[in-house]
């Protein structure tokens, strides 16, 4: 998912996504090194509100998290 893709996170969508994300056990993030001047911290801070909903809901069931470059 492109973090720059605009998605309007409505209350209904947030509820639906949260209910699905509660079952997520593994997340993998691969960041492309397209700009050496942009740090991984900066890239992660640019993730969308939708990502925040999914990640927050998945924390209870999450067993595997991989962040790579």
VOBA-155315 format. One line per field, with one value per residue (C-alpha): x, y, z; residue number from 0. Coordinates in nm, 2 decimals. Layout:
u = [X;...] .
v = [Y;...] .
w = [Z;...] .
k = [NUM;...] .
END
This chain:
u = [0.00;0.14;0.14;0.06;-0.26;-0.54;-0.80;-1.08;-1.10;-1.46;-1.59;-1.75;-1.44;-1.23;-1.46;-1.45;-1.07;-1.02;-1.23;-1.03;-0.69;-0.75;-0.68;-0.35;-0.06;0.22;0.31;0.60;0.71;0.97;1.09;1.27;1.58;1.49;1.62;1.93;1.84;1.51;1.56;1.35;1.20;1.08;0.93;0.75;0.61;0.46;0.25;-0.12;-0.40;-0.52;-0.19;-0.23;-0.57;-0.45;-0.13;-0.31;-0.58;-0.33;-0.11;-0.31;-0.27;0.06;0.34;0.57;0.68;0.95;1.07;1.33;1.50] .
v = [0.00;0.34;0.55;0.86;0.71;0.92;0.72;0.88;0.68;0.71;0.58;0.29;0.20;0.23;-0.02;-0.27;-0.25;-0.28;-0.59;-0.75;-0.63;-0.79;-1.12;-1.02;-1.22;-1.10;-0.77;-0.71;-0.37;-0.32;0.03;0.10;0.31;0.56;0.86;0.83;1.17;1.03;0.82;0.52;0.73;0.99;0.72;0.56;0.90;0.94;0.63;0.69;0.71;0.38;0.22;0.36;0.20;-0.14;-0.14;-0.03;-0.29;-0.57;-0.51;-0.76;-1.05;-0.96;-1.22;-1.13;-0.78;-0.74;-0.40;-0.40;-0.17] .
w = [0.00;-0.10;0.22;0.00;-0.13;0.02;0.20;0.40;0.72;0.82;1.15;0.97;0.77;1.09;1.27;0.97;0.93;1.31;1.33;1.04;1.18;1.52;1.35;1.19;1.33;1.10;0.93;0.70;0.58;0.30;0.24;-0.08;-0.06;-0.33;-0.15;0.07;0.23;0.37;0.68;0.78;1.07;0.81;0.59;0.88;0.99;0.65;0.67;0.63;0.89;0.76;0.86;1.21;1.24;1.11;1.32;1.64;1.60;1.52;1.83;2.04;1.80;1.64;1.67;1.39;1.27;1.01;0.89;0.61;0.37] .
k = [0;1;2;3;4;5;6;7;8;9;10;11;12;13;14;15;16;17;18;19;20;21;22;23;24;25;26;27;28;29;30;31;32;33;34;35;36;37;38;39;40;41;42;43;44;45;46;47;48;49;50;51;52;53;54;55;56;57;58;59;60;61;62;63;64;65;66;67;68] .
END
